[in-house]
Amino acid sequence: MRKIKKIYYITYQTFPSEKANTIQTISNIKYFVKAGLDVSLFFPLREKQSNSNLKSIQNLYSIDEEFNVFGLKHNLPFGRFNFLNSFFFLVSHFLWSRKTVKTVLQHNTLPDIFFTRSDWVFYFLSKQKMHVIFECHQYSKLRLFLLKKSLKNPASKIVFLNENLYEDFQHKDLLSNNFSVIHNGVDLELFNKVITKKDKEIIFVGSMKRFNESRDLDFIIDSILKIKKGYNLTILGATSSEISEMKRKYPDVGFNTHINILGRLSRSETIERMKHAEIGLLINSNTNPHSVKYTSPLKYFEYLGAGLKVLAVDFDSHRRLPFSDNITFFNNNDFLSFEESLNKANDSKKDISINKDFISLENRVVKILKLAVI
């Protein structure tokens, strides 16, 4: 059995960034480091605020762990122009991945394992017969094609974020020793302080849009305003334009009373807000397959870490989450169902028995490293 000591994490994400997917990456890296690994992060400097200063990353994500950071040049269209974004993303992602893999393999001592969220990085590393793990978050026909090609390399492994992804990617080359289904996890170190909850306080963490589509938070706001009964809703992470849009749409609503829409706060402030709330909300539009089938929301695991009751729209992706038996579900865009479910969640017992160690990032990293040495 191989001993894993050194890992290269290559991703097409950029840092520092307040997006949930970058929080997920840095949180996982934190626990790779805590597991005793020598970690190097490679990513493109594709936005104005991108930089490879470790201290900037540590400050934004509220971590102390040290690892190597390499911000690589990105003289490509994606991120430089604000049109044809999908097309430029595909082209730029492909070109950057091909060049980066070639550069890293030529000019660096090879690690024991590569880890990536990029299907193109996975493909190019697999072509070179590297030991590589791809963390799969979404389904697409292009990704299916790349995964089939990549799995011809026996040392290529896949982490699927939920069971639906695994089932939709099933292929004859997908064997029991080269994949694992591993949901997201929570950094329990950030949630170890018990705080008194505010009764009937509902929180949603995240922007009001996903993939440039509404998350249907308008429905939640309308419903809370109808129900009243002392419920308060805090939306934490809205953009300035989203806040302005809501104020225009609800000119007679006294924001900062029953409805509180805030912009992004620091990582530590966001976590403190979660700890004080009583109910955590999971909501997305049903128009995006990723939201309906594939998502394993980081916020869900943080809600559990903060001891929140969870209220969620009834999507299969949410039904597939660990401890989903404790989630109170409501039908999509159904006011009566939402009202009934909200009251049910509010009246449910406050202390839900959950094995927090099972959903910890420490446990998640143990599972990933177990897959790496098979």
SEDRENTI-450448 format. One record per residue (C-alpha): residue number from 1; x, y, z. Coordinates in pm, whole numbers, always signed. Layout:
BEGIN
<rec pos="NUM" px="X" py="Y" pz="Z"/>
...
***
This chain:
BEGIN
<rec pos="1" px="+0" py="+0" pz="+0"/>
<rec pos="2" px="+140" py="+339" pz="-102"/>
<rec pos="3" px="+202" py="+603" pz="+162"/>
<rec pos="4" px="+62" py="+943" pz="+67"/>
<rec pos="5" px="+289" py="+1227" pz="+180"/>
<rec pos="6" px="+268" py="+1486" pz="-96"/>
<rec pos="7" px="-34" py="+1610" pz="-291"/>
<rec pos="8" px="-77" py="+1860" pz="-575"/>
<rec pos="9" px="-421" py="+2021" pz="-592"/>
<rec pos="10" px="-469" py="+2166" pz="-944"/>
<rec pos="11" px="-793" py="+2353" pz="-1010"/>
<rec pos="12" px="-942" py="+2597" pz="-1260"/>
<rec pos="13" px="-1098" py="+2792" pz="-974"/>
<rec pos="14" px="-930" py="+3117" pz="-875"/>
<rec pos="15" px="-842" py="+3261" pz="-534"/>
<rec pos="16" px="-909" py="+3438" pz="-313"/>
<rec pos="17" px="-1284" py="+3429" pz="-375"/>
<rec pos="18" px="-1594" py="+3426" pz="-157"/>
<rec pos="19" px="-1770" py="+3163" pz="-371"/>
<rec pos="20" px="-1884" py="+2848" pz="-191"/>
<rec pos="21" px="-1685" py="+2624" pz="-427"/>
<rec pos="22" px="-1359" py="+2794" pz="-325"/>
<rec pos="23" px="-1449" py="+2762" pz="+44"/>
<rec pos="24" px="-1496" py="+2390" pz="-21"/>
<rec pos="25" px="-1154" py="+2362" pz="-186"/>
<rec pos="26" px="-963" py="+2552" pz="+82"/>
<rec pos="27" px="-1147" py="+2367" pz="+361"/>
<rec pos="28" px="-1045" py="+2033" pz="+209"/>
<rec pos="29" px="-686" py="+2154" pz="+170"/>
<rec pos="30" px="-686" py="+2256" pz="+537"/>
<rec pos="31" px="-763" py="+1898" pz="+635"/>
<rec pos="32" px="-514" py="+1750" pz="+390"/>
<rec pos="33" px="-255" py="+1960" pz="+573"/>
<rec pos="34" px="-387" py="+1856" pz="+915"/>
<rec pos="35" px="-355" py="+1493" pz="+800"/>
<rec pos="36" px="+21" py="+1556" pz="+764"/>
<rec pos="37" px="+39" py="+1601" pz="+386"/>
<rec pos="38" px="+266" py="+1842" pz="+202"/>
<rec pos="39" px="+9" py="+2028" pz="-10"/>
<rec pos="40" px="+61" py="+2252" pz="-314"/>
<rec pos="41" px="-227" py="+2445" pz="-473"/>
<rec pos="42" px="-209" py="+2543" pz="-843"/>
<rec pos="43" px="-471" py="+2774" pz="-995"/>
<rec pos="44" px="-510" py="+3040" pz="-1269"/>
<rec pos="45" px="-472" py="+3412" pz="-1204"/>
<rec pos="46" px="-774" py="+3484" pz="-1423"/>
<rec pos="47" px="-943" py="+3771" pz="-1239"/>
<rec pos="48" px="-825" py="+4113" pz="-1124"/>
<rec pos="49" px="-840" py="+4016" pz="-757"/>
<rec pos="50" px="-663" py="+3681" pz="-809"/>
<rec pos="51" px="-335" py="+3642" pz="-624"/>
<rec pos="52" px="-120" py="+3366" pz="-481"/>
<rec pos="53" px="-42" py="+3528" pz="-147"/>
<rec pos="54" px="-91" py="+3263" pz="+122"/>
<rec pos="55" px="-170" py="+3521" pz="+390"/>
<rec pos="56" px="-456" py="+3663" pz="+178"/>
<rec pos="57" px="-603" py="+3315" pz="+143"/>
<rec pos="58" px="-561" py="+3239" pz="+513"/>
<rec pos="59" px="-730" py="+3565" pz="+612"/>
<rec pos="60" px="-1028" py="+3528" pz="+380"/>
<rec pos="61" px="-1099" py="+3165" pz="+467"/>
<rec pos="62" px="-1013" py="+3194" pz="+839"/>
<rec pos="63" px="-744" py="+2925" pz="+843"/>
<rec pos="64" px="-393" py="+2906" pz="+990"/>
<rec pos="65" px="-260" py="+2601" pz="+805"/>
<rec pos="66" px="+30" py="+2656" pz="+567"/>
<rec pos="67" px="+69" py="+2509" pz="+219"/>
<rec pos="68" px="+238" py="+2600" pz="-107"/>
<rec pos="69" px="+44" py="+2833" pz="-339"/>
<rec pos="70" px="+116" py="+2876" pz="-710"/>
<rec pos="71" px="-89" py="+3126" pz="-907"/>
<rec pos="72" px="-30" py="+3059" pz="-1277"/>
<rec pos="73" px="-62" py="+3296" pz="-1572"/>
<rec pos="74" px="-391" py="+3299" pz="-1756"/>
<rec pos="75" px="-356" py="+3494" pz="-2080"/>
<rec pos="76" px="-687" py="+3361" pz="-2208"/>
<rec pos="77" px="-1029" py="+3514" pz="-2280"/>
<rec pos="78" px="-1235" py="+3376" pz="-1989"/>
<rec pos="79" px="-1250" py="+3633" pz="-1711"/>
<rec pos="80" px="-1129" py="+3915" pz="-1935"/>
<rec pos="81" px="-1450" py="+3964" pz="-2132"/>
<rec pos="82" px="-1808" py="+3972" pz="-2012"/>
<rec pos="83" px="-1973" py="+3800" pz="-2310"/>
<rec pos="84" px="-1981" py="+3446" pz="-2455"/>
<rec pos="85" px="-1881" py="+3331" pz="-2107"/>
<rec pos="86" px="-1976" py="+2965" pz="-2157"/>
<rec pos="87" px="-1779" py="+2936" pz="-2480"/>
<rec pos="88" px="-1475" py="+3121" pz="-2346"/>
<rec pos="89" px="-1483" py="+2909" pz="-2031"/>
<rec pos="90" px="-1465" py="+2585" pz="-2230"/>
<rec pos="91" px="-1184" py="+2704" pz="-2455"/>
<rec pos="92" px="-982" py="+2871" pz="-2180"/>
<rec pos="93" px="-1027" py="+2580" pz="-1939"/>
<rec pos="94" px="-902" py="+2334" pz="-2201"/>
<rec pos="95" px="-598" py="+2543" pz="-2302"/>
<rec pos="96" px="-500" py="+2634" pz="-1945"/>
<rec pos="97" px="-531" py="+2274" pz="-1825"/>
<rec pos="98" px="-322" py="+2132" pz="-2108"/>
<rec pos="99" px="-44" py="+2388" pz="-2056"/>
<rec pos="100" px="-53" py="+2364" pz="-1676"/>
<rec pos="101" px="-27" py="+1986" pz="-1666"/>
<rec pos="102" px="+265" py="+1995" pz="-1908"/>
<rec pos="103" px="+441" py="+2266" pz="-1703"/>
<rec pos="104" px="+383" py="+2101" pz="-1365"/>
<rec pos="105" px="+507" py="+1763" pz="-1487"/>
<rec pos="106" px="+820" py="+1915" pz="-1643"/>
<rec pos="107" px="+930" py="+2152" pz="-1370"/>
<rec pos="108" px="+824" py="+1997" pz="-1039"/>
<rec pos="109" px="+907" py="+1691" pz="-833"/>
<rec pos="110" px="+605" py="+1466" pz="-875"/>
<rec pos="111" px="+370" py="+1422" pz="-579"/>
<rec pos="112" px="+228" py="+1093" pz="-454"/>
<rec pos="113" px="-115" py="+1198" pz="-575"/>
<rec pos="114" px="-280" py="+1474" pz="-778"/>
<rec pos="115" px="-623" py="+1604" pz="-680"/>
<rec pos="116" px="-848" py="+1816" pz="-904"/>
<rec pos="117" px="-1199" py="+1949" pz="-960"/>
<rec pos="118" px="-1117" py="+2000" pz="-1331"/>
<rec pos="119" px="-1220" py="+1730" pz="-1578"/>
<rec pos="120" px="-960" py="+1857" pz="-1828"/>
<rec pos="121" px="-680" py="+1846" pz="-1571"/>
<rec pos="122" px="-796" py="+1494" pz="-1485"/>
<rec pos="123" px="-789" py="+1395" pz="-1850"/>
<rec pos="124" px="-441" py="+1533" pz="-1924"/>
<rec pos="125" px="-292" py="+1385" pz="-1605"/>
<rec pos="126" px="-455" py="+1051" pz="-1682"/>
<rec pos="127" px="-301" py="+1052" pz="-2030"/>
<rec pos="128" px="+38" py="+1078" pz="-1859"/>
<rec pos="129" px="-47" py="+780" pz="-1634"/>
<rec pos="130" px="-38" py="+988" pz="-1316"/>
<rec pos="131" px="-202" py="+895" pz="-986"/>
<rec pos="132" px="-491" py="+1140" pz="-985"/>
<rec pos="133" px="-827" py="+1184" pz="-812"/>
<rec pos="134" px="-1104" py="+1386" pz="-976"/>
<rec pos="135" px="-1376" py="+1530" pz="-754"/>
<rec pos="136" px="-1692" py="+1527" pz="-969"/>
<rec pos="137" px="-1957" py="+1789" pz="-889"/>
<rec pos="138" px="-2169" py="+1801" pz="-1205"/>
<rec pos="139" px="-2280" py="+1592" pz="-1500"/>
<rec pos="140" px="-2232" py="+1676" pz="-1869"/>
<rec pos="141" px="-2186" py="+1477" pz="-2188"/>
<rec pos="142" px="-1838" py="+1624" pz="-2235"/>
<rec pos="143" px="-1744" py="+1523" pz="-1881"/>
<rec pos="144" px="-1875" py="+1171" pz="-1940"/>
<rec pos="145" px="-1656" py="+1146" pz="-2251"/>
<rec pos="146" px="-1348" py="+1273" pz="-2064"/>
<rec pos="147" px="-1406" py="+1039" pz="-1771"/>
<rec pos="148" px="-1433" py="+737" pz="-1999"/>
<rec pos="149" px="-1101" py="+829" pz="-2163"/>
<rec pos="150" px="-935" py="+904" pz="-1829"/>
<rec pos="151" px="-1037" py="+576" pz="-1666"/>
<rec pos="152" px="-820" py="+386" pz="-1914"/>
<rec pos="153" px="-545" py="+484" pz="-1672"/>
<rec pos="154" px="-565" py="+237" pz="-1377"/>
<rec pos="155" px="-428" py="+505" pz="-1142"/>
<rec pos="156" px="-717" py="+746" pz="-1212"/>
<rec pos="157" px="-982" py="+768" pz="-938"/>
<rec pos="158" px="-1310" py="+960" pz="-901"/>
<rec pos="159" px="-1489" py="+1106" pz="-600"/>
<rec pos="160" px="-1860" py="+1156" pz="-678"/>
<rec pos="161" px="-2031" py="+1418" pz="-467"/>
<rec pos="162" px="-2356" py="+1220" pz="-441"/>
<rec pos="163" px="-2514" py="+891" pz="-548"/>
<rec pos="164" px="-2701" py="+1045" pz="-842"/>
<rec pos="165" px="-2374" py="+1155" pz="-1003"/>
<rec pos="166" px="-2231" py="+807" pz="-963"/>
<rec pos="167" px="-2541" py="+646" pz="-1113"/>
<rec pos="168" px="-2547" py="+879" pz="-1414"/>
<rec pos="169" px="-2175" py="+831" pz="-1481"/>
<rec pos="170" px="-2180" py="+451" pz="-1450"/>
<rec pos="171" px="-1955" py="+295" pz="-1712"/>
<rec pos="172" px="-1790" py="-42" pz="-1768"/>
<rec pos="173" px="-1451" py="+109" pz="-1676"/>
<rec pos="174" px="-1583" py="+234" pz="-1341"/>
<rec pos="175" px="-1473" py="-34" pz="-1095"/>
<rec pos="176" px="-1515" py="-55" pz="-719"/>
<rec pos="177" px="-1150" py="+34" pz="-654"/>
<rec pos="178" px="-1139" py="+353" pz="-861"/>
<rec pos="179" px="-1431" py="+554" pz="-727"/>
<rec pos="180" px="-1609" py="+652" pz="-408"/>
<rec pos="181" px="-1922" py="+853" pz="-328"/>
<rec pos="182" px="-1820" py="+1115" pz="-72"/>
<rec pos="183" px="-2048" py="+1405" pz="+16"/>
<rec pos="184" px="-1922" py="+1742" pz="+132"/>
<rec pos="185" px="-1833" py="+1793" pz="+496"/>
<rec pos="186" px="-1805" py="+2055" pz="+769"/>
<rec pos="187" px="-1507" py="+2205" pz="+947"/>
<rec pos="188" px="-1613" py="+2126" pz="+1302"/>
<rec pos="189" px="-1338" py="+2346" pz="+1448"/>
<rec pos="190" px="-1543" py="+2646" pz="+1338"/>
<rec pos="191" px="-1861" py="+2525" pz="+1512"/>
<rec pos="192" px="-1738" py="+2407" pz="+1851"/>
<rec pos="193" px="-1886" py="+2691" pz="+2058"/>
<rec pos="194" px="-2247" py="+2652" pz="+2176"/>
<rec pos="195" px="-2460" py="+2965" pz="+2130"/>
<rec pos="196" px="-2819" py="+3033" pz="+2236"/>
<rec pos="197" px="-3056" py="+3011" pz="+1941"/>
<rec pos="198" px="-3303" py="+3281" pz="+1840"/>
<rec pos="199" px="-3654" py="+3132" pz="+1820"/>
<rec pos="200" px="-3812" py="+3130" pz="+1472"/>
<rec pos="201" px="-3493" py="+3267" pz="+1315"/>
<rec pos="202" px="-3449" py="+3128" pz="+961"/>
<rec pos="203" px="-3121" py="+3171" pz="+773"/>
<rec pos="204" px="-3018" py="+3117" pz="+414"/>
<rec pos="205" px="-2647" py="+3145" pz="+330"/>
<rec pos="206" px="-2554" py="+3218" pz="-31"/>
<rec pos="207" px="-2629" py="+3448" pz="-320"/>
<rec pos="208" px="-2986" py="+3488" pz="-442"/>
<rec pos="209" px="-2895" py="+3348" pz="-784"/>
<rec pos="210" px="-2716" py="+3031" pz="-896"/>
<rec pos="211" px="-2582" py="+2980" pz="-1248"/>
<rec pos="212" px="-2734" py="+3323" pz="-1320"/>
<rec pos="213" px="-3081" py="+3188" pz="-1238"/>
<rec pos="214" px="-3308" py="+3278" pz="-947"/>
<rec pos="215" px="-3299" py="+3043" pz="-646"/>
<rec pos="216" px="-3672" py="+3114" pz="-589"/>
<rec pos="217" px="-3599" py="+3311" pz="-272"/>
<rec pos="218" px="-3876" py="+3550" pz="-380"/>
<rec pos="219" px="-4118" py="+3267" pz="-304"/>
<rec pos="220" px="-3970" py="+3229" pz="+45"/>
<rec pos="221" px="-3991" py="+3604" pz="+113"/>
<rec pos="222" px="-4353" py="+3619" pz="-7"/>
<rec pos="223" px="-4439" py="+3318" pz="+209"/>
<rec pos="224" px="-4278" py="+3457" pz="+526"/>
<rec pos="225" px="-4464" py="+3785" pz="+477"/>
<rec pos="226" px="-4793" py="+3593" pz="+449"/>
<rec pos="227" px="-4732" py="+3360" pz="+741"/>
<rec pos="228" px="-4601" py="+3616" pz="+990"/>
<rec pos="229" px="-4631" py="+3435" pz="+1328"/>
<rec pos="230" px="-4304" py="+3588" pz="+1445"/>
<rec pos="231" px="-4077" py="+3422" pz="+1188"/>
<rec pos="232" px="-3768" py="+3615" pz="+1076"/>
<rec pos="233" px="-3566" py="+3541" pz="+762"/>
<rec pos="234" px="-3202" py="+3637" pz="+708"/>
<rec pos="235" px="-3052" py="+3599" pz="+362"/>
<rec pos="236" px="-2676" py="+3621" pz="+400"/>
<rec pos="237" px="-2453" py="+3660" pz="+96"/>
<rec pos="238" px="-2660" py="+3861" pz="-152"/>
<rec pos="239" px="-2483" py="+4084" pz="-402"/>
<rec pos="240" px="-2541" py="+4461" pz="-394"/>
<rec pos="241" px="-2748" py="+4439" pz="-713"/>
<rec pos="242" px="-2962" py="+4160" pz="-562"/>
<rec pos="243" px="-3026" py="+4371" pz="-252"/>
<rec pos="244" px="-3124" py="+4671" pz="-465"/>
<rec pos="245" px="-3352" py="+4451" pz="-675"/>
<rec pos="246" px="-3531" py="+4322" pz="-364"/>
<rec pos="247" px="-3581" py="+4674" pz="-229"/>
<rec pos="248" px="-3738" py="+4776" pz="-560"/>
<rec pos="249" px="-3960" py="+4468" pz="-565"/>
<rec pos="250" px="-4072" py="+4508" pz="-203"/>
<rec pos="251" px="-4087" py="+4888" pz="-149"/>
<rec pos="252" px="-4330" py="+4855" pz="+143"/>
<rec pos="253" px="-4138" py="+4583" pz="+326"/>
<rec pos="254" px="-3937" py="+4699" pz="+624"/>
<rec pos="255" px="-3616" py="+4515" pz="+563"/>
<rec pos="256" px="-3411" py="+4454" pz="+878"/>
<rec pos="257" px="-3732" py="+4349" pz="+1059"/>
<rec pos="258" px="-3890" py="+4019" pz="+951"/>
<rec pos="259" px="-3678" py="+4006" pz="+633"/>
<rec pos="260" px="-3308" py="+4086" pz="+652"/>
<rec pos="261" px="-3104" py="+4070" pz="+330"/>
<rec pos="262" px="-2732" py="+4114" pz="+384"/>
<rec pos="263" px="-2427" py="+4112" pz="+162"/>
<rec pos="264" px="-2132" py="+3882" pz="+213"/>
<rec pos="265" px="-1975" py="+3890" pz="+557"/>
<rec pos="266" px="-1642" py="+3748" pz="+666"/>
<rec pos="267" px="-1620" py="+3372" pz="+711"/>
<rec pos="268" px="-1618" py="+3402" pz="+1090"/>
<rec pos="269" px="-1913" py="+3647" pz="+1093"/>
<rec pos="270" px="-2115" py="+3420" pz="+864"/>
<rec pos="271" px="-2058" py="+3125" pz="+1093"/>
<rec pos="272" px="-2161" py="+3326" pz="+1400"/>
<rec pos="273" px="-2487" py="+3420" pz="+1225"/>
<rec pos="274" px="-2553" py="+3052" pz="+1148"/>
<rec pos="275" px="-2492" py="+2955" pz="+1509"/>
<rec pos="276" px="-2755" py="+3202" pz="+1634"/>
<rec pos="277" px="-3026" py="+3090" pz="+1390"/>
<rec pos="278" px="-3274" py="+2808" pz="+1456"/>
<rec pos="279" px="-3362" py="+2691" pz="+1103"/>
<rec pos="280" px="-3134" py="+2661" pz="+799"/>
<rec pos="281" px="-3294" py="+2687" pz="+454"/>
<rec pos="282" px="-3204" py="+2493" pz="+138"/>
<rec pos="283" px="-3372" py="+2635" pz="-170"/>
<rec pos="284" px="-3301" py="+2638" pz="-544"/>
<rec pos="285" px="-3495" py="+2669" pz="-866"/>
<rec pos="286" px="-3611" py="+2343" pz="-1025"/>
<rec pos="287" px="-3494" py="+2457" pz="-1370"/>
<rec pos="288" px="-3132" py="+2345" pz="-1322"/>
<rec pos="289" px="-3054" py="+1969" pz="-1321"/>
<rec pos="290" px="-2753" py="+2022" pz="-1095"/>
<rec pos="291" px="-2971" py="+2175" pz="-823"/>
<rec pos="292" px="-3238" py="+1906" pz="-853"/>
<rec pos="293" px="-3012" py="+1598" pz="-876"/>
<rec pos="294" px="-2646" py="+1656" pz="-804"/>
<rec pos="295" px="-2580" py="+1923" pz="-543"/>
<rec pos="296" px="-2434" py="+1839" pz="-202"/>
<rec pos="297" px="-2448" py="+2190" pz="-51"/>
<rec pos="298" px="-2165" py="+2297" pz="+174"/>
<rec pos="299" px="-2417" py="+2513" pz="+362"/>
<rec pos="300" px="-2615" py="+2202" pz="+458"/>
<rec pos="301" px="-2322" py="+2051" pz="+644"/>
<rec pos="302" px="-2249" py="+2385" pz="+808"/>
<rec pos="303" px="-2613" py="+2410" pz="+916"/>
<rec pos="304" px="-2573" py="+2073" pz="+1085"/>
<rec pos="305" px="-2244" py="+2182" pz="+1240"/>
<rec pos="306" px="-2422" py="+2489" pz="+1379"/>
<rec pos="307" px="-2699" py="+2272" pz="+1526"/>
<rec pos="308" px="-2974" py="+2406" pz="+1298"/>
<rec pos="309" px="-3294" py="+2238" pz="+1200"/>
<rec pos="310" px="-3301" py="+2213" pz="+819"/>
<rec pos="311" px="-3594" py="+2309" pz="+596"/>
<rec pos="312" px="-3549" py="+2216" pz="+228"/>
<rec pos="313" px="-3732" py="+2216" pz="-102"/>
<rec pos="314" px="-3813" py="+1856" pz="-193"/>
<rec pos="315" px="-3547" py="+1777" pz="-455"/>
<rec pos="316" px="-3385" py="+1438" pz="-499"/>
<rec pos="317" px="-3041" py="+1591" pz="-436"/>
<rec pos="318" px="-3158" py="+1693" pz="-90"/>
<rec pos="319" px="-3314" py="+1351" pz="-25"/>
<rec pos="320" px="-2972" py="+1198" pz="-97"/>
<rec pos="321" px="-2793" py="+1401" pz="+170"/>
<rec pos="322" px="-2660" py="+1228" pz="+484"/>
<rec pos="323" px="-2912" py="+1239" pz="+770"/>
<rec pos="324" px="-3182" py="+1358" pz="+531"/>
<rec pos="325" px="-3442" py="+1186" pz="+752"/>
<rec pos="326" px="-3402" py="+1485" pz="+982"/>
<rec pos="327" px="-3475" py="+1740" pz="+706"/>
<rec pos="328" px="-3825" py="+1888" pz="+686"/>
<rec pos="329" px="-3922" py="+1904" pz="+318"/>
<rec pos="330" px="-4171" py="+2125" pz="+136"/>
<rec pos="331" px="-4304" py="+2108" pz="-221"/>
<rec pos="332" px="-4151" py="+2344" pz="-472"/>
<rec pos="333" px="-4339" py="+2678" pz="-499"/>
<rec pos="334" px="-4628" py="+2544" pz="-285"/>
<rec pos="335" px="-4723" py="+2798" pz="-18"/>
<rec pos="336" px="-4943" py="+2566" pz="+190"/>
<rec pos="337" px="-4675" py="+2298" pz="+188"/>
<rec pos="338" px="-4410" py="+2552" pz="+289"/>
<rec pos="339" px="-4623" py="+2692" pz="+572"/>
<rec pos="340" px="-4699" py="+2346" pz="+707"/>
<rec pos="341" px="-4335" py="+2235" pz="+684"/>
<rec pos="342" px="-4204" py="+2554" pz="+844"/>
<rec pos="343" px="-4438" py="+2514" pz="+1141"/>
<rec pos="344" px="-4343" py="+2148" pz="+1167"/>
<rec pos="345" px="-3972" py="+2231" pz="+1167"/>
<rec pos="346" px="-4024" py="+2501" pz="+1427"/>
<rec pos="347" px="-4216" py="+2264" pz="+1655"/>
<rec pos="348" px="-3969" py="+1976" pz="+1617"/>
<rec pos="349" px="-3726" py="+1894" pz="+1896"/>
<rec pos="350" px="-3427" py="+2123" pz="+1907"/>
<rec pos="351" px="-3155" py="+1863" pz="+1964"/>
<rec pos="352" px="-3135" py="+1634" pz="+1663"/>
<rec pos="353" px="-2909" py="+1333" pz="+1711"/>
<rec pos="354" px="-2645" py="+1352" pz="+1439"/>
<rec pos="355" px="-2302" py="+1193" pz="+1428"/>
<rec pos="356" px="-2106" py="+1507" pz="+1354"/>
<rec pos="357" px="-1780" py="+1315" pz="+1322"/>
<rec pos="358" px="-1933" py="+1136" pz="+1022"/>
<rec pos="359" px="-1990" py="+1464" pz="+836"/>
<rec pos="360" px="-1660" py="+1621" pz="+940"/>
<rec pos="361" px="-1398" py="+1728" pz="+686"/>
<rec pos="362" px="-1148" py="+1526" pz="+883"/>
<rec pos="363" px="-1348" py="+1211" pz="+809"/>
<rec pos="364" px="-1395" py="+1317" pz="+445"/>
<rec pos="365" px="-1020" py="+1348" pz="+393"/>
<rec pos="366" px="-967" py="+1006" pz="+552"/>
<rec pos="367" px="-1207" py="+857" pz="+293"/>
<rec pos="368" px="-1032" py="+1037" pz="+5"/>
<rec pos="369" px="-689" py="+917" pz="+114"/>
<rec pos="370" px="-823" py="+564" pz="+154"/>
<rec pos="371" px="-937" py="+576" pz="-211"/>
<rec pos="372" px="-595" py="+713" pz="-312"/>
<rec pos="373" px="-403" py="+411" pz="-180"/>
<rec pos="374" px="-631" py="+134" pz="-312"/>
***
